[in-house]
């Protein structure tokens, strides 16, 4: 985490430094970006830099923590659903908001996997933990799989589907999908993961489900 002197900087200055670092890490990779080039681009002297951070890894952690915070803000808190239809609507809205954020913030997209892998994952997995618990309460998610495993698997599927959907959106290749829409593709994957109870895409009649 940043040292106390960094926290005492004006907010605009802090965001400028972190923004420059985020661009470098996104462009060159979490492991490939040069600490010296980052602080030079941010117009921070080497002496000052070591008053703000313990080193490159400390700066990287601060950047990735910011990425994770923005991903969670895009999702919003999981609120227990009234019924299966409400569950589907809430999940679809959260997934769409996350995909839109990643589409509009390519640096966060580039660093999302690193952010999830470098942190202990607790805030991210807590969101999916609430979702899985709620889905089981409603009878939509199987209970024969360990809760923690189901949470991790659900989070991984959503992350992969969002990255895939963003790639399609940016390339203009959405037409011709088997289900016609990325959200339907994601729901199809989760339907198989969650078990027989999740049998239909939200809003479809049972005999319309694929």
Residue pairs with C-beta under 8 A, 6 or more apart in sequence:
1 58
1 61
1 62
1 65
2 52
2 53
2 58
2 59
2 62
3 51
3 52
3 53
3 54
3 58
5 51
5 52
6 14
6 17
6 51
6 52
6 53
7 14
9 17
9 52
16 42
17 42
17 44
17 52
18 62
18 63
18 66
20 38
20 41
20 42
21 33
21 38
21 42
21 59
21 60
21 62
21 63
22 63
22 66
22 67
22 107
22 111
23 107
24 33
24 34
24 37
24 38
24 41
25 33
25 60
25 63
25 110
25 111
25 114
26 106
26 107
26 110
26 111
27 33
27 110
28 34
30 60
30 64
30 111
30 114
30 118
33 60
35 49
35 55
35 56
35 59
36 46
38 59
39 45
39 46
39 49
44 52
53 59
53 62
60 118
61 118
63 111
64 111
64 114
64 115
64 118
64 119
65 115
65 119
67 107
67 108
67 111
67 112
67 114
67 115
68 115
68 116
68 119
68 123
68 124
70 101
70 105
70 108
71 98
71 101
71 108
71 112
71 115
71 124
72 123
72 124
72 127
74 97
74 98
74 100
74 101
74 102
75 94
75 97
75 98
75 127
76 94
76 97
77 127
77 130
78 90
78 94
78 127
78 130
78 131
78 134
79 90
80 130
80 134
80 137
81 87
81 89
81 90
81 134
81 138
83 138
84 138
84 139
84 140
84 202
85 202
85 203
87 134
87 135
87 138
87 140
87 202
88 187
88 201
88 202
88 203
89 202
91 131
91 202
92 183
92 187
92 202
95 158
95 161
95 162
95 183
95 186
96 183
98 158
98 162
99 162
99 165
99 166
99 169
99 182
101 108
102 108
102 109
102 112
102 162
102 163
102 166
103 109
103 166
103 169
103 170
109 163
109 166
112 159
112 163
113 159
116 124
116 159
124 155
125 151
125 152
125 155
128 151
128 152
128 154
128 155
128 158
129 147
129 151
131 154
132 141
132 147
132 150
132 151
132 154
133 147
135 141
135 194
135 198
136 142
136 143
139 197
140 194
140 197
140 198
141 150
141 194
141 195
141 197
141 198
142 150
142 194
142 195
142 196
142 197
144 195
145 153
150 193
150 194
153 193
154 190
154 193
154 194
157 186
157 189
157 190
157 193
158 186
158 190
161 182
161 185
161 186
161 189
164 182
164 185
165 182
165 185
165 186
168 174
168 177
168 182
174 181
174 182
177 184
177 185
178 185
178 210
179 185
179 188
179 210
184 201
184 210
187 201
187 202
188 201
188 210
190 198
191 198
191 199
191 200
191 201
191 209
199 206
199 209
200 206
200 208
200 209
201 208
201 209
201 210
